Amino acid sequence: MGQIACNVANDYFDFKQGADKEDRVGFARPLATGALSVRQVKKVLYITVVLTAIVGIIALCLNFSWWILGLGIAIMIAIFAYSTGPFPLAYHGLGDVAVFLFYGLAATMGSYYYLCGSLSWDAIILATCMGLASVNILIVNNYRDVEEDRRANKRTIAVIYGKELLPLLYRTNTVLIPILCLAFYRPIWNFLIMMIFFLYEIRLSSQLRETKGKDLDNLLKRTSQGVLLLAIVLIAIILIHLRY
C-alpha cells in the first residue's frame, strides 16, 4: 500500500508543480490528460495513505517492535517527502537514493526483520540487489523525462549531470547485482541462475542509449518486469540453498 500511496502522491504533486503536462512523452497520467480531476486524485491519495496506516497498525499489533514502528513512520514521511515539502527528494537529485532505500532496503530488510526478528548479511545483500534493480526503473523514467523535468526545474540526476550518464548507471547496477549474489550460498549455482537476470538486463542497458520517445515506455515496462524476474531468480537461489 505504501508504494501505491507514493505513486499517487508523486502524480498529484508533479502535476501541481508543473512536471506533468498534456504533452508529456511518457505514459498518460490521469491528471495531465484530464481523465481525473485534482479533487479526485487528492481523494485517492487520502484513501491510500489511510489504508497504508491501517495496514501498518495491524502489522504492529501482530508483532510490535519499536524498530518496525520507526520504519513505518519513515515510510509515511517518505510518501510525501519524495515529491513535495520544503525539500522534495525527487527534485534535488535524491530520487534514486530514496528508491534504493525504501523499495530496496526498507521493503526487503523490513519484511525479513518482521518475519524473523533479526537481520542477516544475506538479507542485506538481497535487499541491496532489489534496491539496485528498482533504481533502474527510475533511471529509465528520468532518461525519458529529462527535458520535461528540466523545464519544471525538477533536478534529477539526468538534469544535473546529463542524460548520457544514465545508461552507464543502469549497466553498473546490472553488473553489481550478480557480483553481490556471489557472496552468499553456493557461488557457482548463484552465478548460473543469476545469468538469466543478467543477460535480460544487460540487453536492456545496451538499448537505453539508442531508444527515444514513446519507445522508452516499453523499455520502462520491461525494466519493471526485470525486478520481478530478479525476485524469482533470488527465490530460486534461496530454495536451492535450502534443498542442498
C-alpha positions in Angstrom: 0.0 0.0 0.0 2.9 2.4 0.7 4.1 2.1 -2.8 0.7 2.8 -4.2 0.3 5.8 -2.0 3.7 7.1 -3.0 2.9 6.7 -6.7 -0.4 8.6 -6.3 1.3 11.3 -4.3 4.0 11.6 -7.0 1.4 12.0 -9.7 -0.5 14.6 -7.7 2.4 16.8 -6.7 4.2 16.5 -10.0 1.1 17.8 -11.7 0.7 20.6 -9.2 4.3 21.7 -9.7 4.1 21.6 -13.5 6.3 18.5 -14.1 3.4 16.6 -15.8 1.6 18.2 -18.7 -0.6 17.1 -21.6 2.4 16.9 -24.0 4.5 14.6 -21.7 6.4 11.8 -23.5 5.7 9.0 -21.1 2.7 7.0 -20.1 -0.5 9.1 -19.9 -1.3 10.3 -16.4 -4.9 10.9 -15.3 -4.3 14.5 -14.1 -2.3 15.5 -17.1 -4.8 14.1 -19.6 -7.9 15.3 -17.6 -9.2 11.8 -17.1 -9.4 12.6 -13.3 -9.8 15.9 -11.6 -7.3 17.2 -8.9 -10.0 16.7 -6.3 -10.5 13.0 -7.3 -6.8 12.2 -7.2 -6.4 14.0 -3.9 -9.2 11.9 -2.5 -7.5 8.7 -3.8 -4.3 9.9 -2.1 -6.0 10.3 1.2 -7.6 6.9 0.9 -4.3 5.1 0.1 -2.4 6.9 2.9 -5.1 5.9 5.4 -5.0 2.3 4.1 -1.3 2.3 4.4 -1.5 3.5 8.0 -4.2 0.8 8.8 -2.0 -2.0 7.4 0.9 -0.7 9.4 -1.1 -0.6 12.6 -2.4 -4.1 12.1 1.2 -5.3 11.4 2.4 -3.7 14.7 -0.5 -5.2 16.6 0.6 -8.7 15.4 4.3 -8.2 16.0 5.2 -5.0 17.9 8.7 -3.6 17.7 10.0 0.0 18.1 12.2 -0.7 15.1 9.2 -1.5 12.9 7.3 1.4 14.3 10.2 3.8 13.3 10.3 2.3 9.8 6.6 2.7 9.4 6.8 6.4 10.4 9.7 6.9 8.0 7.7 5.3 5.2 4.7 7.6 5.9 7.0 10.7 5.7 8.7 9.5 2.6 5.4 9.1 0.7 5.2 12.9 0.7 8.9 13.9 1.1 9.7 12.2 -2.3 7.9 14.9 -4.3 6.7 17.7 -2.0 7.6 19.6 1.1 10.4 22.1 1.8 13.0 19.7 0.2 11.3 17.3 -2.2 13.8 14.5 -2.7 13.0 13.8 -6.4 13.5 17.5 -7.2 17.0 17.6 -5.7 18.7 14.6 -7.3 17.9 12.3 -4.4 15.0 10.3 -6.0 17.4 7.4 -6.8 18.6 7.3 -3.2 15.0 7.3 -1.9 14.0 4.4 -4.2 17.1 2.4 -3.2 16.4 2.9 0.5 12.7 2.3 0.6 12.0 0.0 -2.4 15.1 -2.0 -1.7 16.5 -1.9 1.8 13.4 -0.9 3.8 11.0 -3.2 1.9 13.2 -6.3 1.9 15.0 -5.9 5.2 11.9 -4.7 6.9 9.9 -7.7 5.8 12.8 -10.1 6.8 13.1 -8.5 10.2 9.3 -8.6 10.8 9.2 -12.3 10.0 12.4 -13.5 11.5 13.0 -11.0 14.3 16.6 -10.3 13.3 18.7 -9.3 10.3 21.5 -11.2 8.5 24.1 -10.4 5.8 22.1 -12.5 3.4 19.0 -10.2 3.9 21.2 -7.1 3.4 22.6 -8.4 0.2 19.2 -9.4 -1.2 17.8 -6.0 -0.2 20.7 -4.3 -2.0 20.0 -6.3 -5.1 16.3 -5.4 -5.1 17.2 -1.8 -4.5 19.6 -1.5 -7.4 17.1 -3.2 -9.7 14.4 -0.8 -8.6 16.6 2.2 -9.2 17.0 1.1 -12.8 13.3 1.7 -13.3 13.7 5.3 -12.2 16.8 5.7 -14.4 14.8 4.8 -17.5 12.0 7.1 -16.3 14.3 10.1 -15.8 16.2 9.4 -19.0 12.8 9.7 -20.9 11.6 12.7 -19.0 14.8 14.8 -18.8 13.6 17.7 -21.0 10.2 17.9 -19.2 12.0 17.7 -15.8 14.4 20.4 -16.8 11.6 22.8 -17.8 9.8 22.1 -14.5 13.1 22.6 -12.5 13.0 19.0 -11.3 16.7 18.4 -10.8 17.1 14.7 -11.3 20.5 13.1 -11.9 19.8 13.3 -15.6 19.2 17.0 -15.4 22.1 17.7 -13.1 24.8 15.6 -14.7 23.3 14.9 -18.2 21.3 12.0 -19.5 24.4 10.4 -21.0 25.4 9.2 -17.5 22.2 7.2 -17.0 22.9 4.2 -19.4 26.2 3.8 -17.5 24.5 3.8 -14.1 21.9 1.3 -15.4 24.7 -1.0 -16.6 26.6 -0.6 -13.3 23.6 -1.6 -11.3 23.1 -4.6 -13.6 26.7 -5.8 -13.1 26.7 -5.2 -9.4 23.7 -7.4 -8.7 25.2 -10.8 -9.8 28.5 -9.9 -8.2 26.8 -9.3 -4.8 25.0 -12.6 -5.1 28.3 -14.5 -5.4 28.9 -13.5 -1.8 26.5 -16.0 -0.2 25.2 -19.6 -0.6 26.7 -21.6 -3.4 28.6 -19.1 -5.7 28.6 -21.3 -8.9 24.9 -22.1 -8.7 24.2 -18.5 -7.9 26.2 -17.3 -10.9 24.4 -19.7 -13.3 20.9 -18.9 -12.2 21.7 -15.1 -12.0 22.8 -15.2 -15.6 19.1 -15.3 -16.5 18.6 -11.9 -15.0 21.9 -10.5 -16.0 21.5 -11.3 -19.7 18.0 -9.9 -19.7 19.1 -6.6 -18.0 22.4 -6.1 -19.9 20.5 -6.2 -23.1 18.1 -3.5 -21.9 21.0 -1.4 -20.8 22.5 -1.5 -24.3 19.2 -0.4 -25.7 18.7 2.6 -23.4 21.1 4.9 -25.2 19.5 4.1 -28.6 15.9 4.3 -27.6 13.9 7.5 -27.8 10.4 9.0 -27.3 7.5 6.7 -26.7 9.7 3.6 -27.2 11.2 4.3 -23.8 7.8 3.4 -22.3 8.3 -0.2 -23.5 11.8 -0.2 -22.1 10.5 1.1 -18.8 7.9 -1.7 -18.7 10.5 -4.3 -19.4 12.8 -2.9 -16.7 9.9 -3.2 -14.3 9.4 -6.8 -15.3 13.1 -7.2 -14.7 12.6 -6.5 -11.0 10.0 -9.4 -10.9 12.5 -11.6 -12.7 15.2 -10.8 -10.2 12.8 -11.7 -7.3 12.1 -15.0 -8.9 15.8 -15.7 -9.5 16.6 -14.8 -5.9 13.9 -17.1 -4.6 15.2 -19.9 -6.8 18.7 -19.4 -5.3 17.4 -19.5 -1.8 15.3 -22.6 -2.4 18.3 -24.4 -3.9 20.3 -23.5 -0.8 17.6 -24.8 1.5 17.3 -28.0 -0.6 21.0 -28.8 -0.6 
